[in-house]
Amino acid sequence: MTLLTTIQSACSKIGITRPTVVVGSTDVQVVELLDLANEEGRELTKAGQWRDLMGEKTFTTVAQAAQTSALPTDFGRFIDETFFNRSTARRVFGPISPEEWQTRQAFTAASSINSYFRLRGTGVNAILMTPTPSAGNTCAFEYIKNTWCQSSASVAQSSWAADTDTGVLDENLMALGITFRFLKKKGLGTWQAAYLHYTDQVNIALAQD
């Protein structure tokens, strides 16, 4: 399925006219459906640890708190308990809270035998580590990507950009999600049943995944 066929499937479920064009359409209803399709992609990504969205990031430490280029460009969120310093064969604990980070900076950063990390800000220096690691260590962690769709040329994307784009996640689930979101937005009483069916299918898909 593509973005176009996903939207068309949702329209069939809703009982409205199936569009022939989505991206670039000036039809108000189609514009709404595209917005809901992007919302569905973002929310479905958060529903669980989808195998197709799992990635691994490996980086080399620098001798400072902010680790240059440690955060991948398609980063969505960490997979817990997967951050390790492979050079020292020790786990890096976290992400810790701002309060714990500041406490460790003030009292224990120099003496702690364990390593900790937190996220602050965005971009390549968003991962901070304490105590300051030695330069040249190899660290790695697994994460969930934020790129839940892709172009026809398989270029990963975090939003729909063309009718020929395809979903990385199950497009049938996306069509069900778009359906209940549209019904709810329009205040139609059938949205609750559509939502329950959608969540049931999401749970089944996650269990099988």
MDAnalysis code that builds the backbone (N, CA, C; Angstrom):
import MDAnalysis as mda
import numpy as np

u = mda.Universe.empty(627, n_residues=209, atom_resindex=np.repeat(np.arange(209), 3), trajectory=True)
u.add_TopologyAttr("name", ["N", "CA", "C"] * 209)
u.add_TopologyAttr("resid", np.arange(1, 210))
u.add_TopologyAttr("resname", ["MET", "THR", "LEU", "LEU", "THR", "THR", "ILE", "GLN", "SER", "ALA", "CYS", "SER", "LYS", "ILE", "GLY", "ILE", "THR", "ARG", "PRO", "THR", "VAL", "VAL", "VAL", "GLY", "SER", "THR", "ASP", "VAL", "GLN", "VAL", "VAL", "GLU", "LEU", "LEU", "ASP", "LEU", "ALA", "ASN", "GLU", "GLU", "GLY", "ARG", "GLU", "LEU", "THR", "LYS", "ALA", "GLY", "GLN", "TRP", "ARG", "ASP", "LEU", "MET", "GLY", "GLU", "LYS", "THR", "PHE", "THR", "THR", "VAL", "ALA", "GLN", "ALA", "ALA", "GLN", "THR", "SER", "ALA", "LEU", "PRO", "THR", "ASP", "PHE", "GLY", "ARG", "PHE", "ILE", "ASP", "GLU", "THR", "PHE", "PHE", "ASN", "ARG", "SER", "THR", "ALA", "ARG", "ARG", "VAL", "PHE", "GLY", "PRO", "ILE", "SER", "PRO", "GLU", "GLU", "TRP", "GLN", "THR", "ARG", "GLN", "ALA", "PHE", "THR", "ALA", "ALA", "SER", "SER", "ILE", "ASN", "SER", "TYR", "PHE", "ARG", "LEU", "ARG", "GLY", "THR", "GLY", "VAL", "ASN", "ALA", "ILE", "LEU", "MET", "THR", "PRO", "THR", "PRO", "SER", "ALA", "GLY", "ASN", "THR", "CYS", "ALA", "PHE", "GLU", "TYR", "ILE", "LYS", "ASN", "THR", "TRP", "CYS", "GLN", "SER", "SER", "ALA", "SER", "VAL", "ALA", "GLN", "SER", "SER", "TRP", "ALA", "ALA", "ASP", "THR", "ASP", "THR", "GLY", "VAL", "LEU", "ASP", "GLU", "ASN", "LEU", "MET", "ALA", "LEU", "GLY", "ILE", "THR", "PHE", "ARG", "PHE", "LEU", "LYS", "LYS", "LYS", "GLY", "LEU", "GLY", "THR", "TRP", "GLN", "ALA", "ALA", "TYR", "LEU", "HIS", "TYR", "THR", "ASP", "GLN", "VAL", "ASN", "ILE", "ALA", "LEU", "ALA", "GLN", "ASP"])
u.atoms.positions = np.array([
    [0.833, -1.202, 0.000],
    [0.000, 0.000, 0.000],
    [0.870, 1.255, 0.000],
    [0.335, 2.311, -0.567],
    [0.988, 3.613, -0.568],
    [0.171, 4.564, 0.297],
    [0.662, 5.794, 0.441],
    [-0.139, 6.792, 1.142],
    [-1.509, 6.914, 0.482],
    [-1.533, 6.988, -0.840],
    [-2.799, 7.151, -1.551],
    [-3.738, 5.991, -1.277],
    [-3.259, 4.766, -1.400],
    [-4.145, 3.623, -1.190],
    [-4.525, 3.471, 0.275],
    [-3.662, 3.899, 1.194],
    [-3.997, 3.873, 2.624],
    [-5.143, 4.833, 2.912],
    [-5.045, 6.045, 2.370],
    [-6.120, 7.026, 2.540],
    [-7.404, 6.526, 1.878],
    [-7.270, 5.935, 0.708],
    [-8.459, 5.407, 0.015],
    [-9.119, 4.300, 0.822],
    [-8.308, 3.457, 1.447],
    [-8.854, 2.394, 2.293],
    [-9.611, 2.983, 3.469],
    [-9.029, 4.016, 4.095],
    [-9.703, 4.666, 5.217],
    [-11.021, 5.290, 4.762],
    [-11.032, 5.909, 3.593],
    [-12.250, 6.538, 3.076],
    [-13.342, 5.497, 2.847],
    [-12.962, 4.335, 2.363],
    [-13.944, 3.267, 2.158],
    [-14.550, 2.832, 3.481],
    [-13.735, 2.764, 4.512],
    [-14.228, 2.376, 5.839],
    [-15.146, 3.452, 6.414],
    [-14.799, 4.713, 6.157],
    [-15.600, 5.823, 6.685],
    [-16.903, 5.973, 5.913],
    [-16.836, 5.706, 4.600],
    [-18.004, 5.870, 3.747],
    [-18.027, 7.207, 3.033],
    [-16.840, 7.716, 2.686],
    [-16.743, 8.981, 1.953],
    [-16.014, 8.737, 0.637],
    [-16.031, 9.720, -0.241],
    [-15.437, 9.594, -1.565],
    [-13.931, 9.374, -1.471],
    [-13.448, 8.396, -2.203],
    [-12.019, 8.103, -2.239],
    [-11.303, 9.109, -3.148],
    [-10.272, 9.791, -2.640],
    [-9.563, 10.758, -3.476],
    [-8.639, 10.062, -4.471],
    [-8.320, 10.775, -5.533],
    [-7.350, 10.268, -6.507],
    [-5.978, 10.899, -6.297],
    [-5.939, 11.969, -5.520],
    [-4.692, 12.659, -5.171],
    [-4.783, 13.068, -3.710],
    [-3.694, 12.914, -2.959],
    [-3.672, 13.342, -1.556],
    [-2.716, 14.520, -1.374],
    [-1.422, 14.287, -1.562],
    [-0.430, 15.352, -1.375],
    [-0.604, 16.388, -2.479],
    [-0.842, 17.621, -2.083],
    [-1.062, 18.681, -3.054],
    [-2.520, 18.968, -3.313],
    [-3.408, 18.138, -2.801],
    [-4.836, 18.362, -2.991],
    [-5.271, 19.615, -2.241],
    [-6.192, 20.360, -2.818],
    [-6.749, 21.540, -2.162],
    [-8.110, 21.254, -1.528],
    [-8.567, 20.016, -1.662],
    [-9.834, 19.618, -1.040],
    [-9.643, 19.601, 0.481],
    [-10.485, 20.343, 1.177],
    [-10.331, 20.493, 2.633],
    [-10.356, 19.148, 3.334],
    [-11.238, 18.268, 2.916],
    [-11.358, 16.954, 3.557],
    [-10.117, 16.103, 3.327],
    [-9.543, 16.175, 2.153],
    [-8.325, 15.419, 1.853],
    [-7.156, 15.977, 2.649],
    [-7.099, 17.299, 2.776],
    [-6.050, 17.921, 3.599],
    [-6.169, 17.434, 5.036],
    [-7.388, 17.331, 5.545],
    [-7.617, 16.809, 6.894],
    [-7.136, 15.366, 7.002],
    [-7.435, 14.573, 6.006],
    [-7.032, 13.163, 6.025],
    [-5.512, 13.026, 6.006],
    [-4.820, 13.877, 5.247],
    [-3.359, 13.841, 5.226],
    [-2.800, 14.204, 6.589],
    [-3.371, 15.212, 7.226],
    [-2.928, 15.603, 8.562],
    [-3.142, 14.463, 9.556],
    [-4.272, 13.792, 9.460],
    [-4.561, 12.657, 10.340],
    [-3.642, 11.475, 10.042],
    [-3.265, 11.313, 8.774],
    [-2.335, 10.235, 8.418],
    [-0.970, 10.461, 9.042],
    [-0.524, 11.722, 9.090],
    [0.744, 12.034, 9.752],
    [0.631, 11.853, 11.265],
    [-0.501, 12.258, 11.825],
    [-0.733, 12.047, 13.259],
    [-0.715, 10.556, 13.586],
    [-1.360, 9.774, 12.751],
    [-1.397, 8.327, 12.972],
    [-0.004, 7.728, 12.934],
    [0.824, 8.145, 11.970],
    [2.187, 7.626, 11.903],
    [2.974, 7.910, 13.165],
    [2.869, 9.136, 13.662],
    [3.597, 9.510, 14.883],
    [3.092, 8.729, 16.088],
    [1.768, 8.605, 16.215],
    [1.201, 7.935, 17.390],
    [1.412, 6.426, 17.343],
    [1.310, 5.834, 16.176],
    [1.530, 4.393, 16.061],
    [2.966, 4.044, 16.415],
    [3.892, 4.923, 16.082],
    [5.298, 4.729, 16.439],
    [5.471, 4.617, 17.951],
    [4.672, 5.370, 18.691],
    [4.778, 5.395, 20.154],
    [4.115, 4.192, 20.820],
    [3.338, 3.423, 20.051],
    [2.524, 2.360, 20.639],
    [3.353, 1.219, 21.214],
    [4.554, 1.014, 20.728],
    [5.385, -0.086, 21.215],
    [6.734, -0.104, 20.527],
    [7.509, -1.112, 20.833],
    [8.844, -1.249, 20.245],
    [8.760, -2.096, 18.978],
    [8.339, -1.450, 17.907],
    [8.187, -2.137, 16.630],
    [9.544, -2.580, 16.093],
    [9.635, -3.816, 15.690],
    [10.892, -4.371, 15.179],
    [11.409, -3.594, 13.967],
    [10.501, -3.180, 13.092],
    [10.910, -2.488, 11.871],
    [11.453, -1.086, 12.134],
    [11.261, -0.577, 13.342],
    [11.759, 0.752, 13.681],
    [12.981, 0.700, 14.592],
    [13.450, -0.495, 14.909],
    [14.617, -0.606, 15.788],
    [15.909, -0.318, 15.027],
    [16.778, 0.432, 15.670],
    [18.082, 0.724, 15.090],
    [19.159, 0.638, 16.145],
    [20.413, 0.588, 15.705],
    [21.557, 0.568, 16.613],
    [22.500, 1.704, 16.239],
    [22.963, 2.408, 17.252],
    [23.923, 3.484, 17.042],
    [25.222, 3.146, 17.773],
    [26.325, 3.186, 17.051],
    [27.655, 2.990, 17.622],
    [28.444, 4.273, 17.442],
    [29.123, 4.702, 18.479],
    [29.922, 5.926, 18.366],
    [31.189, 5.810, 19.208],
    [32.142, 6.662, 18.918],
    [33.410, 6.706, 19.644],
    [33.393, 7.894, 20.586],
    [33.693, 7.671, 21.857],
    [33.611, 8.728, 22.854],
    [34.705, 9.777, 22.662],
    [34.375, 10.992, 23.109],
    [35.355, 12.064, 23.227],
    [35.487, 12.397, 24.704],
    [36.581, 12.996, 25.098],
    [36.865, 13.249, 26.509],
    [36.171, 14.523, 26.985],
    [34.851, 14.488, 26.928],
    [34.021, 15.588, 27.416],
    [32.639, 15.038, 27.692],
    [31.828, 15.820, 28.415],
    [30.484, 15.335, 28.753],
    [29.627, 15.151, 27.507],
    [29.588, 16.152, 26.631],
    [28.775, 16.081, 25.418],
    [29.465, 15.204, 24.388],
    [28.760, 14.177, 23.966],
    [29.344, 13.217, 23.034],
    [28.974, 13.573, 21.590],
    [29.944, 14.065, 20.867],
    [29.735, 14.539, 19.509],
    [29.232, 13.415, 18.608],
    [28.151, 13.695, 17.922],
    [27.564, 12.770, 16.937],
    [27.098, 11.444, 17.540],
    [26.784, 11.442, 18.836],
    [26.319, 10.205, 19.460],
    [24.860, 9.918, 19.152],
    [24.079, 10.960, 18.853],
    [22.652, 10.771, 18.627],
    [22.378, 10.661, 17.129],
    [21.736, 9.576, 16.688],
    [21.453, 9.423, 15.257],
    [20.408, 10.426, 14.783],
    [20.436, 10.757, 13.515],
    [19.526, 11.761, 12.977],
    [18.074, 11.286, 12.962],
    [17.862, 9.970, 12.972],
    [16.497, 9.435, 12.962],
    [16.057, 8.963, 14.339],
    [16.668, 9.516, 15.377],
    [16.390, 9.083, 16.746],
    [14.980, 9.440, 17.169],
    [14.267, 8.446, 17.715],
    [12.957, 8.671, 18.297],
    [13.006, 8.580, 19.810],
    [13.454, 7.421, 20.311],
    [13.591, 7.234, 21.757],
    [14.508, 6.041, 22.014],
    [15.090, 6.011, 23.210],
    [15.975, 4.920, 23.598],
    [15.193, 3.639, 23.856],
    [15.827, 2.513, 23.598],
    [15.359, 1.228, 24.091],
    [16.094, 0.979, 25.397],
    [15.349, 0.845, 26.468],
    [15.931, 0.781, 27.809],
    [16.978, -0.318, 27.948],
    [17.996, -0.012, 28.728],
    [19.020, -0.965, 29.163],
    [19.838, -1.541, 28.007],
    [20.017, -0.766, 26.949],
    [20.820, -1.247, 25.818],
    [22.100, -0.433, 25.614],
    [22.346, 0.571, 26.442],
    [23.493, 1.459, 26.276],
    [24.697, 0.854, 27.010],
    [25.729, 0.491, 26.240],
    [26.927, -0.109, 26.824],
    [28.192, 0.526, 26.260],
    [29.202, 0.608, 27.126],
    [30.556, 0.949, 26.686],
    [31.237, -0.373, 26.363],
    [31.431, -0.649, 25.089],
    [31.997, -1.932, 24.691],
    [33.478, -2.030, 25.003],
    [34.134, -0.893, 25.107],
    [35.573, -0.919, 25.409],
    [35.834, -1.316, 26.854],
    [34.934, -0.899, 27.771],
    [35.103, -1.235, 29.182],
    [34.209, -2.400, 29.600],
    [33.337, -2.834, 28.675],
    [32.378, -3.909, 28.965],
    [31.505, -3.559, 30.157],
    [31.052, -2.298, 30.219],
    [30.196, -1.850, 31.311],
    [28.976, -1.133, 30.738],
    [27.868, -1.299, 31.433],
    [26.644, -0.617, 31.030],
    [26.728, 0.868, 31.357],
    [26.107, 1.684, 30.509],
    [25.950, 3.110, 30.777],
    [24.500, 3.310, 31.208],
    [24.276, 3.746, 32.434],
    [22.934, 3.810, 33.013],
    [22.228, 5.114, 32.628],
    [20.919, 5.015, 32.442],
    [20.150, 6.207, 32.144],
    [19.026, 5.924, 31.178],
    [18.388, 6.966, 30.641],
    [18.744, 8.364, 30.904],
    [18.339, 8.800, 32.313],
    [19.223, 9.534, 32.962],
    [18.954, 10.021, 34.305],
    [18.275, 11.380, 34.208],
    [17.671, 11.797, 35.315],
    [16.938, 13.066, 35.350],
    [17.911, 14.240, 35.450],
    [17.440, 15.457, 35.150],
    [18.293, 16.631, 35.353],
    [18.772, 16.764, 36.789],
    [17.909, 16.397, 37.744],
    [18.296, 16.506, 39.156],
    [19.447, 15.558, 39.483],
    [19.330, 14.306, 39.015],
    [20.406, 13.349, 39.291],
    [21.681, 13.755, 38.576],
    [21.547, 14.264, 37.352],
    [22.727, 14.721, 36.615],
    [23.476, 15.797, 37.401],
    [22.735, 16.800, 37.886],
    [23.383, 17.897, 38.608],
    [23.964, 17.432, 39.938],
    [23.275, 16.474, 40.576],
    [23.815, 15.920, 41.821],
    [25.138, 15.224, 41.560],
    [25.186, 14.433, 40.506],
    [26.421, 13.714, 40.180],
    [27.519, 14.671, 39.733],
    [27.137, 15.746, 39.062],
    [28.141, 16.736, 38.682],
    [28.763, 17.394, 39.911],
    [27.927, 17.607, 40.926],
    [28.398, 18.313, 42.111],
    [29.163, 17.421, 43.080],
    [28.764, 16.133, 43.177],
    [29.309, 15.318, 44.249],
    [30.061, 14.059, 43.807],
    [29.601, 13.391, 42.753],
    [30.136, 12.054, 42.516],
    [30.728, 11.845, 41.132],
    [30.712, 12.869, 40.287],
    [31.141, 12.661, 38.902],
    [32.566, 12.145, 38.811],
    [33.421, 12.615, 39.704],
    [34.836, 12.238, 39.602],
    [35.113, 10.855, 40.180],
    [34.271, 10.391, 41.119],
    [34.588, 9.159, 41.827],
    [33.726, 7.960, 41.444],
    [32.659, 8.170, 40.698],
    [31.750, 7.079, 40.388],
    [32.421, 6.036, 39.497],
    [32.196, 4.750, 39.817],
    [32.747, 3.682, 38.972],
    [31.774, 3.340, 37.843],
    [30.526, 3.780, 37.993],
    [29.528, 3.556, 36.949],
    [29.411, 4.780, 36.052],
    [28.992, 4.544, 34.810],
    [28.767, 5.635, 33.874],
    [27.271, 5.876, 33.730],
    [26.904, 7.141, 33.524],
    [25.511, 7.542, 33.386],
    [25.375, 8.485, 32.199],
    [24.149, 8.573, 31.672],
    [23.923, 9.507, 30.586],
    [22.578, 10.183, 30.733],
    [22.453, 11.315, 30.061],
    [21.172, 12.004, 29.969],
    [21.090, 12.674, 28.615],
    [19.862, 13.056, 28.237],
    [19.630, 13.834, 27.022],
    [19.360, 15.280, 27.413],
    [20.008, 16.200, 26.688],
    [19.730, 17.624, 26.920],
    [19.834, 18.353, 25.586],
    [18.759, 19.004, 25.209],
    [18.756, 19.712, 23.940],
    [18.587, 18.744, 22.776],
    [18.943, 19.224, 21.604],
    [18.828, 18.426, 20.389],
    [20.142, 18.485, 19.619],
    [20.219, 17.675, 18.582],
    [21.403, 17.724, 17.728],
    [22.465, 16.729, 18.138],
    [23.643, 16.874, 17.543],
    [24.682, 15.858, 17.674],
    [25.267, 15.774, 19.073],
    [25.148, 16.834, 19.877],
    [25.741, 16.826, 21.215],
    [24.701, 16.610, 22.314],
    [23.560, 16.041, 21.986],
    [22.461, 15.936, 22.951],
    [22.715, 14.893, 24.036],
    [23.603, 13.908, 23.798],
    [23.904, 12.904, 24.808],
    [25.058, 13.389, 25.673],
    [24.799, 13.440, 26.972],
    [25.831, 13.810, 27.948],
    [26.171, 12.585, 28.783],
    [27.456, 12.398, 29.069],
    [27.890, 11.259, 29.877],
    [28.684, 11.726, 31.077],
    [28.491, 11.026, 32.195],
    [29.238, 11.305, 33.410],
    [29.586, 9.996, 34.092],
    [30.771, 9.838, 34.664],
    [31.915, 10.737, 34.584],
    [32.365, 10.911, 33.127],
    [33.141, 11.954, 32.870],
    [33.646, 12.179, 31.522],
    [34.411, 10.946, 31.054],
    [33.998, 10.355, 29.945],
    [34.661, 9.126, 29.485],
    [36.024, 9.413, 28.873],
    [36.825, 8.382, 28.789],
    [38.093, 8.503, 28.073],
    [37.806, 8.606, 26.580],
    [38.652, 9.306, 25.878],
    [38.479, 9.403, 24.426],
    [38.793, 8.060, 23.774],
    [38.040, 7.735, 22.727],
    [38.357, 6.553, 21.947],
    [37.630, 5.286, 22.336],
    [36.748, 5.350, 23.353],
    [35.966, 4.170, 23.706],
    [34.823, 3.963, 22.708],
    [34.458, 2.717, 22.483],
    [33.340, 2.408, 21.601],
    [32.086, 2.175, 22.433],
    [31.048, 2.973, 22.184],
    [29.768, 2.822, 22.874],
    [28.682, 2.516, 21.857],
    [27.629, 1.877, 22.318],
    [26.522, 1.539, 21.422],
    [25.230, 1.455, 22.226],
    [24.132, 1.749, 21.547],
    [22.806, 1.579, 22.149],
    [21.803, 1.313, 21.030],
    [20.652, 0.744, 21.418],
    [19.569, 0.552, 20.472],
    [18.492, 1.590, 20.740],
    [17.738, 1.900, 19.686],
    [16.733, 2.957, 19.789],
    [15.604, 2.703, 18.804],
    [14.520, 3.444, 18.990],
    [13.397, 3.407, 18.067],
    [13.507, 4.609, 17.133],
    [13.449, 4.343, 15.845],
    [13.562, 5.415, 14.850],
    [12.258, 6.215, 14.766],
    [12.388, 7.456, 14.323],
    [11.195, 8.279, 14.110],
    [10.755, 8.284, 12.650],
    [11.387, 7.446, 11.848],
    [11.095, 7.402, 10.413],
    [10.149, 6.236, 10.125],
    [8.856, 6.518, 10.240],
    [7.826, 5.485, 10.141],
    [7.262, 5.338, 8.727],
    [7.773, 6.115, 7.778],
    [7.382, 5.933, 6.388],
    [8.598, 6.161, 5.501],
    [8.437, 5.928, 4.209],
    [9.572, 6.041, 3.301],
    [9.088, 6.405, 1.902],
    [10.011, 6.969, 1.126],
    [9.685, 7.329, -0.249],
    [9.641, 6.079, -1.117],
    [9.222, 6.245, -2.357],
    [9.191, 5.120, -3.293],
    [10.589, 4.599, -3.581],
    [11.603, 5.428, -3.290],
    [12.997, 5.009, -3.456],
    [13.582, 4.483, -2.148],
    [12.714, 4.220, -1.153],
    [13.098, 3.653, 0.151],
    [13.947, 4.608, 0.991],
    [13.761, 5.916, 0.788],
    [14.413, 6.912, 1.642],
    [13.536, 7.122, 2.873],
    [14.107, 6.911, 4.058],
    [13.344, 6.995, 5.304],
    [12.839, 8.416, 5.549],
    [11.602, 8.521, 6.062],
    [10.966, 9.814, 6.310],
    [10.186, 9.766, 7.625],
    [10.000, 10.949, 8.207],
    [9.199, 11.058, 9.425],
    [7.853, 11.709, 9.166],
    [7.494, 11.890, 7.900],
    [6.158, 12.370, 7.521],
    [5.907, 12.021, 6.065],
    [4.626, 11.980, 5.698],
    [4.261, 11.692, 4.319],
    [4.630, 12.879, 3.434],
    [5.227, 12.599, 2.292],
    [5.633, 13.676, 1.386],
    [5.086, 13.509, -0.024],
    [4.661, 12.304, -0.391],
    [4.159, 12.039, -1.743],
    [3.156, 10.909, -1.700],
    [2.269, 10.891, -2.668],
    [1.249, 9.842, -2.725],
    [1.847, 8.451, -2.869],
    [3.052, 8.370, -3.405],
    [3.697, 7.072, -3.628],
    [4.509, 6.595, -2.430],
    [4.567, 7.401, -1.356],
    [5.262, 6.973, -0.139],
    [4.593, 5.721, 0.421],
    [5.377, 4.908, 1.104],
    [4.839, 3.710, 1.747],
    [5.154, 3.731, 3.239],
    [4.363, 3.035, 4.009],
    [4.581, 2.975, 5.448],
    [5.606, 1.918, 5.807],
    [6.462, 2.227, 6.771],
    [7.357, 1.218, 7.341],
    [6.547, 0.316, 8.264],
    [5.610, 0.926, 8.975],
    [4.692, 0.166, 9.819],
    [3.499, -0.296, 8.990],
    [2.699, -1.175, 9.566],
    [1.570, -1.801, 8.881],
    [0.573, -0.744, 8.393],
    [0.419, -0.636, 7.081],
    [-0.479, 0.371, 6.518],
    [-1.944, 0.063, 6.783],
    [-2.284, -1.209, 6.989],
    [-3.661, -1.550, 7.361],
    [-4.002, -0.974, 8.731],
    [-3.032, -1.038, 9.659],
    [-3.231, -0.408, 10.963],
    [-3.374, 1.099, 10.806],
    [-2.544, 1.671, 9.934],
    [-2.626, 3.114, 9.712],
    [-3.991, 3.513, 9.165],
    [-4.529, 2.717, 8.244],
    [-5.850, 3.011, 7.691],
    [-6.920, 2.958, 8.777],
    [-6.810, 1.984, 9.678],
    [-7.764, 1.887, 10.792],
    [-7.613, 3.083, 11.725],
    [-6.357, 3.503, 11.949],
    [-6.123, 4.655, 12.805],
    [-6.659, 5.941, 12.207],
    [-6.436, 6.125, 10.929],
    [-6.975, 7.304, 10.239],
    [-8.495, 7.309, 10.320],
    [-9.092, 6.142, 10.186],
    [-10.553, 6.018, 10.222],
    [-11.118, 6.501, 11.546],
    [-10.598, 5.971, 12.661],
    [-11.180, 6.368, 13.951],
    [-10.869, 7.830, 14.262],
    [-9.698, 8.309, 13.849],
    [-9.348, 9.709, 14.107],
    [-10.273, 10.658, 13.336],
    [-10.609, 10.289, 12.105],
    [-11.514, 11.115, 11.304],
    [-12.913, 11.120, 11.919],
    [-13.414, 9.938, 12.275],
    [-14.743, 9.850, 12.877],
    [-14.820, 10.636, 14.185],
    [-13.754, 10.555, 14.977],
    [-13.737, 11.282, 16.251],
    [-13.698, 12.785, 16.005],
    [-12.882, 13.215, 15.061],
    [-12.774, 14.647, 14.766],
    [-14.103, 15.218, 14.315],
    [-14.864, 14.419, 13.576],
    [-16.159, 14.878, 13.078],
    [-17.280, 14.693, 14.095],
    [-16.943, 14.128, 15.258],
    [-17.951, 13.958, 16.300],
    [-18.973, 12.888, 16.003],
    [-18.580, 11.899, 15.188],
    [-19.506, 10.825, 14.832],
    [-19.461, 9.726, 15.892],
    [-20.642, 9.263, 16.301],
    [-20.733, 8.334, 17.424],
    [-20.103, 6.982, 17.184],
    [-19.833, 6.659, 15.939],
    [-19.242, 5.348, 15.648],
    [-17.735, 5.301, 15.895],
    [-17.138, 6.423, 16.301],
    [-15.679, 6.430, 16.438],
    [-15.207, 5.518, 17.575],
    [-16.021, 5.363, 18.635],
    [-15.592, 4.515, 19.746],
    [-15.399, 3.067, 19.302],
    [-16.343, 2.550, 18.514],
    [-16.223, 1.177, 18.018],
    [-15.017, 1.053, 17.095],
    [-14.798, 2.067, 16.253],
    [-13.644, 2.055, 15.360],
    [-12.342, 2.102, 16.155],
    [-12.348, 2.865, 17.255],
    [-11.161, 2.965, 18.106],
    [-10.862, 1.631, 18.787],
    [-11.884, 0.964, 19.310],
    [-11.678, -0.323, 19.977],
    [-11.140, -1.369, 19.006],
    [-11.671, -1.379, 17.797],
    [-11.167, -2.310, 16.781],
    [-9.714, -1.996, 16.444],
    [-9.401, -0.723, 16.315],
    [-8.033, -0.294, 16.022],
    [-7.066, -0.738, 17.127],
    [-7.411, -0.463, 18.385],
    [-6.505, -0.819, 19.476],
    [-6.335, -2.327, 19.601],
    [-7.402, -3.074, 19.342],
    [-7.293, -4.535, 19.345],
    [-6.288, -4.997, 18.294],
    [-6.365, -4.427, 17.101],
    [-5.478, -4.809, 16.016],
    [-4.031, -4.382, 16.306],
    [-3.858, -3.225, 16.924],
    [-2.515, -2.772, 17.302],
    [-1.907, -3.733, 18.322],
    [-2.675, -4.123, 19.307],
    [-2.180, -5.046, 20.335],
    [-1.822, -6.408, 19.747],
    [-2.640, -6.885, 18.836],
    [-2.353, -8.161, 18.173],
    [-1.058, -8.042, 17.365],
    [-0.921, -6.951, 16.631],
    [0.275, -6.746, 15.797],
    [1.537, -6.662, 16.660],
    [1.444, -5.965, 17.785],
    [2.596, -5.842, 18.686],
    [2.968, -7.209, 19.274],
    [1.951, -7.968, 19.656],
    [2.217, -9.296, 20.225],
    [2.898, -10.206, 19.193],
    [2.460, -10.121, 17.956],
    [3.060, -10.931, 16.911],
    [4.445, -10.420, 16.514],
    [4.638, -9.126, 16.638],
    [5.897, -8.496, 16.257],
    [7.029, -8.899, 17.199],
])
